[in-house]
């Protein structure tokens, strides 16, 4: 018996174009040539912050392009946290808030660690000035969403 094929003549389940969209994401997203994440809409404030930051540093800015989610992921881009708050890259990821310069911003906690001093820290992803960052933050800089 032959394997079932998709419209692209690939075995169903192996085609990134025809694969089901992960919960919390959309089939089409927006990217910019210089960016590292994909967005739900061109109205995303994090996208605009990133464009402003690029201009501030004398870099070129590029118009957002509407592309298939599979294309954005194949380019190694991650999901913009403000655009896709329901998306979890892993079952263990939890929404949180991260204190950055006295302001609490939305983030995604992917791992807890306990140090030798018995304090906890978390590996978190968050957006600052339009740039998505991943780092380790002390327990005092994290709170649940």
Backbone as a printed PyTorch tensor [residue, N CA C, xyz], in Angstrom:
tensor([[[ 0.8480, -1.1810,  0.0000],
         [ 0.0000,  0.0000,  0.0000],
         [ 0.8890,  1.2390,  0.0000]],

        [[ 0.5980,  2.1990, -0.8660],
         [ 1.3880,  3.4240, -0.9890],
         [ 1.0470,  4.3860,  0.1500]],

        [[ 2.0580,  5.1660,  0.5600],
         [ 1.8150,  6.1750,  1.5930],
         [ 0.9470,  7.2830,  1.0220]],

        [[ 0.0820,  7.8150,  1.8720],
         [-0.7760,  8.9240,  1.4450],
         [ 0.0880, 10.1560,  1.1940]],

        [[-0.2020, 10.8590,  0.1090],
         [ 0.5940, 12.0230, -0.2940],
         [-0.2270, 13.3000, -0.1740]],

        [[ 0.4720, 14.4110,  0.1090],
         [-0.1870, 15.7250,  0.1860],
         [-0.1920, 16.3630, -1.2000]],

        [[-0.6900, 17.5950, -1.2940],
         [-0.7540, 18.3000, -2.5790],
         [ 0.6320, 18.6010, -3.1450]],

        [[ 1.6700, 18.5190, -2.3210],
         [ 3.0450, 18.7690, -2.7670],
         [ 3.7620, 17.4620, -3.1190]],

        [[ 3.0050, 16.3610, -3.1610],
         [ 3.4940, 15.0220, -3.4720],
         [ 4.5130, 14.5140, -2.4520]],

        [[ 4.3550, 14.9400, -1.2000],
         [ 5.1830, 14.4290, -0.1080],
         [ 4.3120, 13.5520,  0.7830]],

        [[ 4.9430, 12.6680,  1.5260],
         [ 4.1980, 11.8250,  2.4490],
         [ 3.5450, 12.7190,  3.4950]],

        [[ 2.2420, 12.4930,  3.7300],
         [ 1.5050, 13.2830,  4.7130],
         [ 2.2230, 13.1830,  6.0510]],

        [[ 2.4060, 14.2950,  6.7070],
         [ 3.1200, 14.3430,  7.9830],
         [ 4.5750, 14.7590,  7.8330]],

        [[ 5.1050, 14.6870,  6.5990],
         [ 6.4790, 15.1170,  6.3570],
         [ 6.5410, 16.4780,  5.6750]],

        [[ 5.4160, 16.9510,  5.2000],
         [ 5.3650, 18.2350,  4.4900],
         [ 5.1160, 19.3670,  5.4810]],

        [[ 6.0660, 20.3060,  5.5690],
         [ 5.8960, 21.4150,  6.5130],
         [ 4.7830, 22.3600,  6.0810]],

        [[ 4.5040, 22.4270,  4.7920],
         [ 3.4250, 23.3010,  4.3050],
         [ 2.0520, 22.7640,  4.7040]],

        [[ 1.9020, 21.4460,  4.7040],
         [ 0.6000, 20.8320,  4.9700],
         [ 0.4160, 20.3780,  6.4210]],

        [[ 1.4810, 20.4320,  7.2040],
         [ 1.4010, 19.9990,  8.5980],
         [ 0.4410, 20.8970,  9.3720]],

        [[-0.2190, 20.3570, 10.3770],
         [-1.1090, 21.1850, 11.1900],
         [-0.3280, 22.3150, 11.8650]],

        [[-0.9600, 23.4570, 11.9880],
         [-0.3340, 24.6080, 12.6390],
         [-0.3330, 24.3680, 14.1460]],

        [[ 0.8270, 24.5350, 14.8150],
         [ 0.8670, 24.3340, 16.2690],
         [-0.1210, 25.2590, 16.9890]],

        [[-0.6620, 24.7640, 18.0980],
         [-1.6150, 25.5370, 18.8980],
         [-0.9990, 26.8840, 19.2850]],

        [[-1.7490, 27.9460, 19.0570],
         [-1.2970, 29.2820, 19.4310],
         [-0.6270, 30.0390, 18.2970]],

        [[-0.3820, 29.3900, 17.1560],
         [ 0.2560, 30.0630, 16.0140],
         [-0.7400, 30.1830, 14.8700]],

        [[-0.3400, 30.8390, 13.7880],
         [-1.1550, 30.9780, 12.5880],
         [-0.3790, 30.4520, 11.3900]],

        [[-1.0900, 30.0650, 10.3440],
         [-0.4500, 29.4930,  9.1550],
         [ 0.3720, 30.5250,  8.3890]],

        [[-0.0210, 31.7840,  8.4520],
         [ 0.7060, 32.8600,  7.7750],
         [ 1.1770, 33.8450,  8.8400]],

        [[ 2.3920, 34.3380,  8.6860],
         [ 2.9910, 35.2600,  9.6530],
         [ 3.7300, 36.3660,  8.9000]],

        [[ 4.2010, 37.3550,  9.6390],
         [ 4.9650, 38.4630,  9.0570],
         [ 6.3940, 38.4350,  9.5710]],

        [[ 7.3340, 38.6570,  8.6630],
         [ 8.7480, 38.7270,  9.0140],
         [ 9.3600, 39.9460,  8.3350]],

        [[10.4840, 40.3920,  8.8690],
         [11.2670, 41.4300,  8.1890],
         [12.6520, 40.8510,  7.9150]],

        [[13.2980, 41.3660,  6.9110],
         [14.5850, 40.8200,  6.4860],
         [15.6240, 40.8300,  7.6000]],

        [[15.6290, 41.8230,  8.4530],
         [16.6300, 41.8960,  9.5110],
         [16.1850, 41.3300, 10.8430]],

        [[14.9440, 40.8520, 10.9420],
         [14.4060, 40.4060, 12.2190],
         [14.7360, 38.9650, 12.5530]],

        [[14.4540, 38.5980, 13.8130],
         [14.7440, 37.2370, 14.2690],
         [13.4920, 36.4770, 14.6920]],

        [[12.3360, 37.1430, 14.6520],
         [11.0880, 36.4990, 15.0650],
         [10.0220, 36.7160, 13.9880]],

        [[ 8.9050, 35.9940, 14.1370],
         [ 7.7660, 36.2210, 13.2510],
         [ 6.6080, 36.7800, 14.0670]],

        [[ 5.7630, 37.5630, 13.3820],
         [ 4.6760, 38.2960, 14.0330],
         [ 3.3260, 37.8970, 13.4520]],

        [[ 2.2740, 38.1000, 14.2470],
         [ 0.9040, 37.8410, 13.8000],
         [ 0.4180, 38.9450, 12.8670]],

        [[ 0.8310, 40.1680, 13.1500],
         [ 0.3250, 41.3190, 12.4050],
         [ 1.4150, 42.3750, 12.2400]],

        [[ 1.2480, 43.2340, 11.2740],
         [ 2.2100, 44.3310, 11.0800],
         [ 1.9770, 45.4460, 12.0950]],

        [[ 0.9180, 45.3510, 12.8800],
         [ 0.6320, 46.3580, 13.9080],
         [ 1.3140, 46.0380, 15.2390]],

        [[ 2.1260, 44.9900, 15.2950],
         [ 2.7770, 44.5750, 16.5340],
         [ 3.7070, 45.6720, 17.0500]],

        [[ 3.5430, 46.0420, 18.3060],
         [ 4.3830, 47.0870, 18.9040],
         [ 5.8390, 46.6550, 18.9970]],

        [[ 6.0880, 45.3610, 19.2500],
         [ 7.4690, 44.8640, 19.2980],
         [ 8.1330, 44.9860, 17.9230]],

        [[ 7.3790, 44.7480, 16.8680],
         [ 7.8920, 44.9140, 15.5020],
         [ 8.2710, 46.3730, 15.2680]],

        [[ 7.3860, 47.2900, 15.6550],
         [ 7.6690, 48.7270, 15.4860],
         [ 8.8600, 49.1610, 16.3410]],

        [[ 8.9620, 48.6320, 17.5620],
         [10.1190, 48.9450, 18.4170],
         [11.4140, 48.4920, 17.7500]],

        [[11.3880, 47.2980, 17.1640],
         [12.5780, 46.7870, 16.4670],
         [12.9620, 47.6660, 15.2830]],

        [[11.9750, 48.1500, 14.5520],
         [12.2310, 49.0420, 13.4110],
         [12.8360, 50.3660, 13.9000]],

        [[12.2770, 50.8980, 14.9960],
         [12.8130, 52.1560, 15.5480],
         [14.2540, 51.9730, 16.0270]],

        [[14.5230, 50.8460, 16.6740],
         [15.8670, 50.5680, 17.1570],
         [16.8450, 50.4670, 15.9840]],

        [[16.4530, 49.8010, 14.9220],
         [17.3160, 49.6800, 13.7410],
         [17.6380, 51.0590, 13.1750]],

        [[16.6250, 51.9080, 13.0480],
         [16.8500, 53.2740, 12.5250],
         [17.7690, 54.0720, 13.4430]],

        [[17.5680, 53.9110, 14.7680],
         [18.3840, 54.6210, 15.7470],
         [19.8610, 54.2650, 15.6040]],

        [[20.1530, 53.0310, 15.2230],
         [21.5350, 52.5780, 15.0600],
         [22.0120, 52.6880, 13.6100]],

        [[21.2410, 53.3830, 12.7760],
         [21.6560, 53.6130, 11.3910],
         [21.5200, 52.4140, 10.4720]],

        [[20.7590, 51.4130, 10.8870],
         [20.5660, 50.2310, 10.0420],
         [19.3720, 50.4340,  9.1190]],

        [[19.3640, 49.6850,  8.0360],
         [18.2200, 49.7060,  7.1230],
         [17.0370, 48.9970,  7.7670]],

        [[15.8380, 49.4620,  7.4450],
         [14.6250, 48.7660,  7.8760],
         [13.9610, 48.2060,  6.6230]],

        [[13.1780, 47.1690,  6.8210],
         [12.5530, 46.4800,  5.7010],
         [11.0730, 46.2930,  5.9750]],

        [[10.2760, 46.3740,  4.9290],
         [ 8.8350, 46.1750,  5.0640],
         [ 8.5460, 44.7410,  5.4770]],

        [[ 7.5990, 44.5460,  6.3810],
         [ 7.2150, 43.1850,  6.7610],
         [ 6.6400, 42.4410,  5.5530]],

        [[ 7.0000, 41.1700,  5.4630],
         [ 6.5090, 40.3040,  4.3890],
         [ 5.6270, 39.2160,  4.9870]],

        [[ 4.5250, 38.9280,  4.3180],
         [ 3.6290, 37.8650,  4.7470],
         [ 4.1470, 36.5540,  4.1620]],

        [[ 4.5070, 35.6020,  5.0430],
         [ 5.0760, 34.3250,  4.6050],
         [ 4.3880, 33.1790,  5.3390]],

        [[ 4.5690, 31.9900,  4.8190],
         [ 4.0560, 30.7890,  5.5000],
         [ 4.8250, 30.5830,  6.7990]],

        [[ 4.1440, 30.1230,  7.8200],
         [ 4.7720, 29.8240,  9.1000],
         [ 5.9670, 28.8950,  8.9010]],

        [[ 5.8220, 27.8990,  8.0360],
         [ 6.9090, 26.9370,  7.8140],
         [ 8.1650, 27.6150,  7.2680]],

        [[ 7.9930, 28.6530,  6.4670],
         [ 9.1450, 29.3970,  5.9290],
         [ 9.8580, 30.1300,  7.0660]],

        [[ 9.0830, 30.8190,  7.9060],
         [ 9.6700, 31.5620,  9.0330],
         [10.4100, 30.6180,  9.9740]],

        [[ 9.8300, 29.4660, 10.2670],
         [10.4720, 28.5110, 11.1620],
         [11.7120, 27.9050, 10.5160]],

        [[11.6710, 27.6530,  9.2180],
         [12.8380, 27.1100,  8.5160],
         [13.9960, 28.1000,  8.5350]],

        [[13.6960, 29.3860,  8.6290],
         [14.7340, 30.4180,  8.7250],
         [15.2800, 30.5350, 10.1490]],

        [[14.7540, 29.7480, 11.0730],
         [15.2280, 29.7670, 12.4500],
         [14.5940, 30.8410, 13.3080]],

        [[13.4950, 31.4050, 12.8630],
         [12.8220, 32.4640, 13.6280],
         [11.9260, 31.8600, 14.7000]],

        [[11.7960, 32.5930, 15.7950],
         [10.9010, 32.1930, 16.8690],
         [ 9.6400, 33.0310, 16.8350]],

        [[ 8.6590, 32.6440, 17.6230],
         [ 7.3970, 33.3720, 17.7060],
         [ 7.5540, 34.6080, 18.5800]],

        [[ 7.0340, 35.7350, 18.1280],
         [ 7.0090, 36.9700, 18.9220],
         [ 6.0860, 36.7270, 20.1250]],

        [[ 6.5910, 36.9400, 21.3120],
         [ 5.8150, 36.6630, 22.5270],
         [ 4.5520, 37.5160, 22.6090]],

        [[ 4.6220, 38.8530, 22.3800],
         [ 3.3830, 39.6310, 22.4350],
         [ 2.3500, 39.2210, 21.3750]],

        [[ 2.8000, 38.7960, 20.2040],
         [ 1.8750, 38.3930, 19.1370],
         [ 1.2330, 37.0320, 19.3940]],

        [[ 1.9770, 36.1280, 20.0090],
         [ 1.5160, 34.7530, 20.1830],
         [ 1.5980, 34.3290, 21.6470]],

        [[ 0.8500, 35.0000, 22.5360],
         [ 0.9510, 34.6930, 23.9690],
         [ 0.4880, 33.2880, 24.3320]],

        [[-0.3140, 32.6550, 23.4910],
         [-0.8220, 31.3130, 23.7860],
         [ 0.1250, 30.2090, 23.3220]],

        [[ 1.1420, 30.5450, 22.5270],
         [ 2.0390, 29.5270, 21.9850],
         [ 3.0520, 29.0970, 23.0320]],

        [[ 3.2620, 27.7920, 23.1380],
         [ 4.2680, 27.2320, 24.0320],
         [ 5.2020, 26.3630, 23.1970]],

        [[ 6.4940, 26.7380, 23.0850],
         [ 7.4050, 25.9340, 22.2900],
         [ 7.6370, 24.5400, 22.8810]],

        [[ 7.3500, 24.3840, 24.1630],
         [ 7.4230, 23.0670, 24.8010],
         [ 6.3200, 22.9910, 25.8370]],

        [[ 5.9750, 21.7820, 26.2270],
         [ 4.8900, 21.5910, 27.1980],
         [ 5.2220, 22.2110, 28.5460]],

        [[ 6.5180, 22.3550, 28.8590],
         [ 6.9320, 22.8880, 30.1580],
         [ 6.9770, 24.4200, 30.2070]],

        [[ 6.9090, 25.0810, 29.0600],
         [ 7.0090, 26.5440, 29.0170],
         [ 5.7890, 27.1810, 29.6870]],

        [[ 6.0550, 28.2320, 30.4680],
         [ 4.9810, 28.9140, 31.2090],
         [ 5.0540, 30.4160, 30.9580]],

        [[ 3.8990, 31.0750, 30.7600],
         [ 3.9270, 32.5310, 30.6360],
         [ 4.3350, 33.1470, 31.9680]],

        [[ 5.0460, 34.2420, 31.9070],
         [ 5.4930, 34.9230, 33.1190],
         [ 5.6700, 36.4090, 32.8120]],

        [[ 6.1010, 37.1510, 33.8220],
         [ 6.5180, 38.5370, 33.6470],
         [ 7.9580, 38.6430, 34.1280]],

        [[ 8.7490, 39.4330, 33.4060],
         [10.1650, 39.6070, 33.7030],
         [10.3970, 41.0790, 34.0090]],

        [[11.0920, 41.3720, 35.1140],
         [11.3860, 42.7720, 35.4460],
         [12.6400, 43.2080, 34.6930]],

        [[12.4580, 44.2020, 33.8520],
         [13.5440, 44.7610, 33.0490],
         [13.5820, 46.2640, 33.3320]],

        [[14.6310, 46.7170, 33.9860],
         [14.7660, 48.1460, 34.2720],
         [13.5830, 48.7420, 35.0100]],

        [[13.0220, 48.0270, 35.9580],
         [11.9110, 48.5440, 36.7530],
         [10.5410, 48.3450, 36.1270]],

        [[10.4660, 47.7800, 34.9380],
         [ 9.1960, 47.5320, 34.2510],
         [ 9.0060, 46.0290, 34.0730]],

        [[ 7.7710, 45.5720, 34.2690],
         [ 7.4520, 44.1600, 34.0690],
         [ 6.9890, 43.9660, 32.6340]],

        [[ 7.6540, 43.0470, 31.9130],
         [ 7.2950, 42.7590, 30.5250],
         [ 6.8990, 41.2850, 30.4150]],

        [[ 6.0180, 40.9560, 29.4500],
         [ 5.6330, 39.5600, 29.2800],
         [ 6.8180, 38.7090, 28.8480]],

        [[ 6.8320, 37.4810, 29.3280],
         [ 7.8970, 36.5640, 28.9580],
         [ 7.4060, 35.1340, 28.9480]],

        [[ 8.3130, 34.2400, 28.6290],
         [ 8.0070, 32.8240, 28.6040],
         [ 9.1220, 32.0930, 29.3470]],

        [[ 8.7680, 31.4950, 30.4770],
         [ 9.7130, 30.7560, 31.3120],
         [ 9.8360, 29.3350, 30.7640]],

        [[11.0450, 28.9390, 30.4020],
         [11.2330, 27.6060, 29.8250],
         [11.9440, 26.6430, 30.7610]],

        [[12.6080, 27.1680, 31.8080],
         [13.3220, 26.2680, 32.7210],
         [13.6150, 26.9760, 34.0420]],

        [[13.4610, 26.2420, 35.1550],
         [13.8740, 26.7120, 36.4770],
         [15.1950, 26.0500, 36.8290]],

        [[16.0590, 26.7970, 37.5320],
         [17.3360, 26.2590, 38.0190],
         [17.5340, 26.7090, 39.4540]],

        [[18.1040, 25.8480, 40.2830],
         [18.4330, 26.2380, 41.6530],
         [19.9480, 26.2990, 41.7750]],

        [[20.4480, 27.4410, 42.2350],
         [21.8850, 27.6320, 42.3690],
         [22.4290, 27.0820, 43.6760]],

        [[23.7480, 27.1260, 43.8080],
         [24.4200, 26.6520, 45.0180],
         [23.9680, 27.4510, 46.2400]],

        [[23.5560, 28.7090, 46.0250],
         [23.0780, 29.5530, 47.1190],
         [21.6110, 29.2730, 47.4710]],

        [[21.0190, 28.2410, 46.8300],
         [19.6370, 27.8030, 47.0410],
         [18.6040, 28.7620, 46.4630]],

        [[19.0540, 29.8060, 45.7410],
         [18.1070, 30.7110, 45.0670],
         [17.7520, 30.1280, 43.7070]],

        [[16.5270, 30.4020, 43.3010],
         [16.0640, 29.9330, 42.0100],
         [16.2920, 30.9950, 40.9560]],

        [[16.5400, 30.5590, 39.7430],
         [16.5930, 31.4510, 38.5870],
         [15.8720, 30.7390, 37.4510]],

        [[15.4390, 31.5090, 36.4810],
         [14.7000, 30.9220, 35.3740],
         [15.2820, 31.3250, 34.0390]],

        [[15.2260, 30.4090, 33.0940],
         [15.5850, 30.7180, 31.7080],
         [14.3100, 31.2550, 31.0730]],

        [[14.3730, 32.4970, 30.6120],
         [13.1860, 33.1620, 30.0860],
         [13.4760, 33.8270, 28.7400]],

        [[12.4160, 33.9420, 27.9580],
         [12.4680, 34.6810, 26.6980],
         [11.5020, 35.8430, 26.8340]],

        [[11.9280, 37.0280, 26.4020],
         [11.1240, 38.2370, 26.5280],
         [11.5440, 39.2160, 25.4430]],

        [[10.7750, 40.2840, 25.2750],
         [11.0530, 41.2830, 24.2400],
         [11.3890, 42.6160, 24.8860]],

        [[12.5130, 43.2140, 24.4680],
         [12.9250, 44.5410, 24.9220],
         [13.3540, 45.3380, 23.6990]],

        [[12.8120, 46.5370, 23.5450],
         [13.1440, 47.3960, 22.3990],
         [13.0150, 46.6540, 21.0750]],

        [[11.9760, 45.8410, 20.9420],
         [11.7350, 45.1350, 19.7030],
         [12.6290, 43.9440, 19.4560]],

        [[13.5060, 43.6290, 20.4060],
         [14.4180, 42.4970, 20.2330],
         [14.0420, 41.3940, 21.2090]],

        [[13.8260, 40.1920, 20.6770],
         [13.5040, 39.0630, 21.5300],
         [14.7920, 38.5040, 22.1110]],

        [[14.8290, 38.3600, 23.4270],
         [16.0380, 37.9440, 24.1270],
         [15.7330, 36.7170, 24.9800]],

        [[16.7290, 35.8920, 25.1830],
         [16.6240, 34.7590, 26.0950],
         [17.7790, 34.8630, 27.0730]],

        [[17.4680, 34.7230, 28.3630],
         [18.5100, 34.8180, 29.3700],
         [18.0660, 34.2030, 30.6750]],

        [[18.9660, 34.2010, 31.6350],
         [18.6870, 33.6640, 32.9630],
         [18.4120, 34.8440, 33.8940]],

        [[17.2960, 34.7880, 34.5970],
         [16.9030, 35.8500, 35.5180],
         [16.6920, 35.2740, 36.9140]],

        [[17.0920, 36.0290, 37.9330],
         [16.9050, 35.6380, 39.3240],
         [15.4100, 35.5980, 39.6530]],

        [[15.0630, 34.7860, 40.6550],
         [13.6680, 34.6430, 41.0720],
         [13.0010, 35.9830, 41.3960]],

        [[13.7700, 36.9510, 41.9030],
         [13.2040, 38.2540, 42.2440],
         [12.7950, 39.0500, 41.0050]],

        [[13.3250, 38.6720, 39.8430],
         [13.0090, 39.3730, 38.5990],
         [11.9110, 38.6840, 37.8020]],

        [[11.2870, 37.6650, 38.3940],
         [10.2520, 36.8980, 37.7090],
         [ 8.9870, 36.8320, 38.5560]],

        [[ 7.8510, 36.8090, 37.8670],
         [ 6.5800, 36.5610, 38.5530],
         [ 5.6330, 35.9010, 37.5610]],

        [[ 4.6160, 35.2030, 38.0840],
         [ 3.6800, 34.5290, 37.1890],
         [ 2.8240, 35.5370, 36.4390]],

        [[ 2.3760, 35.0990, 35.2880],
         [ 1.5450, 35.9680, 34.4380],
         [ 0.0960, 35.8890, 34.8710]]])
